[in-house]
């Protein structure tokens, strides 16, 4: 029987092409799936609101409290007052004369006082410790630690014993996790005592000038610095606190 002149179909070539197309389709689908999964796992970064620190702009995450604003986004005030009924000192190893952790209506946070610095109980930064030693003319590290403990005891005992309110702009210094603030303590006579001023008058804190006005009573930063310098001069003259060493 004579062979047919029609060309034979190459089944092996057809099968190879089909398998190749299937594999290519699988690879494309798999690559798309892996890319989508990677995008879903990508962490969502919090939005950042720019706030102005004490002379330095410091970003604050969306989780941080901020000054209340009106419907048009304008700040209702330069400061927010956290009422004494909602403020309570919390135990924390970082608590000291000028910084502490407190529970507030806006959550639990670390706070640091505007305008003053005290010696740190845990020695703190070497430069800062040297500034305090030089300022009060202390003789050595032992005297520095005694002053640090006195300042911590002064502040923390007051915060435990008296109602207090925190007045803050919810801003931080660069490299610090504490919100800067003014603290006002019930003086037991129907008034409120500024803790920063009280520390300076007691010879337990050095003045650290900044641009923040005193909110209660309203006093400009320049005028408040003069008040603090007068308080410091009186403490030094009477050899109060660290000035007695």
C-alpha positions as CSV (number, residue, x, y, z in Angstrom):
1,X,0.0,0.0,0.0
2,X,1.5,3.4,-1.0
3,X,2.3,5.9,1.6
4,X,0.1,9.1,1.8
5,X,1.7,12.3,0.5
6,X,0.0,14.4,3.3
7,X,2.5,15.7,6.0
8,X,2.3,14.0,9.3
9,X,1.5,16.1,12.4
10,X,4.4,16.4,14.9
11,X,2.6,15.6,18.1
12,X,5.8,15.9,20.2
13,X,6.3,19.5,19.1
14,X,2.7,20.5,19.8
15,X,2.8,18.9,23.3
16,X,6.1,20.8,24.1
17,X,4.6,24.1,23.1
18,X,1.4,23.4,25.1
19,X,3.4,22.5,28.2
20,X,5.6,25.6,27.9
21,X,2.6,27.9,27.6
22,X,1.0,26.3,30.7
23,X,4.2,26.6,32.7
24,X,4.5,30.3,31.6
25,X,0.9,31.0,32.6
26,X,1.5,29.4,36.0
27,X,4.7,31.4,36.6
28,X,2.9,34.7,35.7
29,X,0.0,33.9,38.0
30,X,2.3,32.8,40.8
31,X,4.4,36.0,40.5
32,X,1.3,38.2,40.6
33,X,0.1,36.3,43.7
34,X,3.4,36.7,45.5
35,X,3.6,40.4,44.7
36,X,0.1,41.0,46.0
37,X,0.8,39.1,49.2
38,X,4.0,41.1,49.7
39,X,2.1,44.4,49.3
40,X,-0.5,43.2,51.9
41,X,2.3,42.4,54.4
42,X,3.9,45.8,53.9
43,X,3.5,47.7,57.2
44,X,1.4,50.9,57.2
45,X,3.4,53.8,58.6
46,X,1.6,56.2,60.8
47,X,0.9,59.7,59.5
48,X,3.3,62.3,60.9
49,X,2.2,65.7,62.2
50,X,4.9,68.3,62.5
51,X,5.0,70.0,65.9
52,X,7.4,72.6,67.1
53,X,9.6,71.7,70.0
54,X,11.5,74.0,72.3
55,X,13.5,75.6,69.5
56,X,13.6,72.3,67.5
57,X,11.0,70.8,65.2
58,X,10.1,67.3,66.4
59,X,7.8,65.0,64.5
60,X,5.0,63.4,66.5
61,X,3.2,60.2,65.5
62,X,-0.5,60.1,64.9
63,X,-0.8,58.1,68.2
64,X,0.5,61.1,70.2
65,X,-2.0,63.5,71.7
66,X,-2.3,66.9,70.1
67,X,-3.8,70.3,71.0
68,X,-7.6,70.2,70.4
69,X,-8.6,72.0,67.2
70,X,-11.8,73.5,65.8
71,X,-13.7,72.3,62.8
72,X,-11.3,74.2,60.5
73,X,-8.3,72.6,62.0
74,X,-7.1,75.7,64.0
75,X,-5.7,75.1,67.5
76,X,-8.2,76.1,70.2
77,X,-5.3,77.2,72.5
78,X,-1.6,77.2,72.7
79,X,-1.8,74.8,75.5
80,X,-4.0,72.0,76.7
81,X,-4.8,71.8,80.4
82,X,-5.1,68.3,81.9
83,X,-7.3,68.7,84.9
84,X,-6.1,67.7,88.4
85,X,-8.9,65.2,88.9
86,X,-7.5,63.2,85.9
87,X,-3.8,63.5,86.7
88,X,-2.0,60.9,88.8
89,X,1.7,60.2,89.3
90,X,2.8,56.7,88.2
91,X,5.7,54.7,89.5
92,X,8.6,54.7,87.1
93,X,12.4,54.3,87.4
94,X,12.8,57.4,85.2
95,X,10.9,59.6,87.6
96,X,13.0,62.5,89.0
97,X,13.1,66.1,89.9
98,X,12.2,67.5,86.5
99,X,10.6,64.5,84.8
100,X,7.9,61.9,85.7
101,X,5.3,59.5,84.3
102,X,1.7,60.4,84.9
103,X,-1.7,59.0,84.1
104,X,-3.9,61.7,82.5
105,X,-7.2,62.0,80.6
106,X,-5.1,61.7,77.4
107,X,-3.4,58.5,78.5
108,X,-0.2,57.6,80.5
109,X,2.8,59.5,79.3
110,X,6.2,60.8,80.5
111,X,6.5,64.5,81.0
112,X,9.4,66.9,81.5
113,X,9.2,70.4,82.9
114,X,9.8,73.5,80.8
115,X,12.5,76.0,81.8
116,X,14.4,73.9,84.4
117,X,16.7,71.0,84.8
118,X,17.5,69.0,87.9
119,X,20.3,66.5,88.4
120,X,19.3,63.0,87.2
121,X,19.2,60.3,89.9
122,X,20.6,57.8,87.4
123,X,23.5,60.2,86.5
124,X,22.0,61.0,83.1
125,X,24.1,62.4,80.2
126,X,27.7,63.3,81.2
127,X,27.3,66.8,79.7
128,X,24.1,67.5,81.6
129,X,25.6,66.2,84.9
130,X,28.7,68.4,84.4
131,X,26.4,71.4,83.8
132,X,24.6,70.9,87.1
133,X,27.9,70.4,89.0
134,X,29.3,73.6,87.5
135,X,26.1,75.6,88.1
136,X,25.9,74.8,91.8
137,X,29.7,74.6,92.3
138,X,29.3,71.0,93.6
139,X,32.5,69.3,94.7
140,X,32.0,65.9,93.2
141,X,29.7,63.2,91.8
142,X,28.6,62.2,95.4
143,X,27.2,65.7,96.0
144,X,25.6,65.6,92.6
145,X,23.7,62.5,93.5
146,X,22.6,63.9,96.8
147,X,21.2,67.0,95.0
148,X,19.5,64.7,92.5
149,X,17.8,62.6,95.2
150,X,16.7,65.8,97.0
151,X,15.2,67.2,93.9
152,X,13.4,63.9,93.1
153,X,12.1,63.6,96.6
154,X,10.8,67.2,96.5
155,X,8.9,66.8,93.2
156,X,7.6,63.3,93.6
157,X,6.4,63.8,97.2
158,X,4.5,66.9,96.1
159,X,2.9,65.1,93.1
160,X,1.8,62.2,95.4
161,X,0.4,64.4,98.1
162,X,-1.3,67.3,96.2
163,X,-3.7,67.6,93.3
164,X,-1.9,68.8,90.2
165,X,-2.6,69.8,86.7
166,X,-0.4,69.5,83.6
167,X,-0.3,72.2,81.0
168,X,1.3,71.1,77.7
169,X,1.6,71.7,74.0
170,X,2.3,68.0,73.4
171,X,5.8,68.7,72.1
172,X,9.1,67.0,72.8
173,X,12.8,67.8,72.7
174,X,14.8,66.0,70.1
175,X,15.9,62.6,71.4
176,X,13.6,62.6,74.4
177,X,10.4,60.6,74.9
178,X,8.8,63.0,77.4
179,X,6.3,65.7,76.6
180,X,7.3,69.2,77.8
181,X,5.0,70.8,80.2
182,X,4.2,73.2,83.1
183,X,2.9,71.6,86.3
184,X,0.7,73.5,88.7
185,X,0.2,72.1,92.3
186,X,-2.5,72.9,94.7
187,X,-0.9,75.2,97.3
188,X,-3.5,74.4,99.9
189,X,-4.7,78.0,100.0
190,X,-7.0,78.0,97.0
191,X,-4.2,78.8,94.5
192,X,-1.8,76.9,92.3
193,X,2.0,76.8,92.5
194,X,4.2,76.5,89.4
195,X,6.5,73.6,90.0
196,X,9.3,74.9,87.8
197,X,9.4,78.1,89.8
198,X,9.2,76.2,93.1
199,X,12.2,74.1,92.2
200,X,14.3,77.1,91.4
201,X,13.3,78.9,94.6
202,X,14.2,75.8,96.6
203,X,17.7,75.7,95.0
204,X,17.1,72.3,93.4
205,X,17.0,73.2,89.7
206,X,19.0,75.2,87.2
207,X,17.3,77.5,84.7
208,X,17.2,76.3,81.1
209,X,15.8,79.2,79.0
210,X,13.3,78.4,76.3
211,X,10.7,80.3,74.1
212,X,7.6,79.1,75.9
213,X,5.5,81.8,77.7
214,X,4.1,81.0,81.1
215,X,0.4,80.1,80.6
216,X,-0.9,80.7,84.2
217,X,-0.7,83.6,84.8
218,X,0.1,84.6,81.3
219,X,3.7,86.0,81.3
220,X,6.0,86.3,78.3
221,X,9.1,84.1,78.1
222,X,11.4,87.0,78.6
223,X,9.6,88.2,81.7
224,X,9.3,84.7,83.2
225,X,13.1,84.3,82.8
226,X,13.6,87.4,84.8
227,X,11.3,86.0,87.5
228,X,13.3,82.7,87.6
229,X,16.6,84.6,87.8
230,X,15.3,86.6,90.7
231,X,14.1,83.4,92.5
232,X,17.5,81.8,91.8
233,X,19.4,84.8,93.2
234,X,17.4,84.7,96.4
235,X,18.0,80.9,96.8
236,X,21.7,81.4,96.2
237,X,21.9,84.3,98.7
238,X,20.0,82.3,101.4
239,X,22.0,79.2,100.6
240,X,18.9,77.1,99.9
241,X,19.0,73.5,98.6
242,X,22.1,72.8,96.4
243,X,23.4,76.3,97.1
244,X,24.1,75.2,100.7
245,X,26.8,72.7,99.7
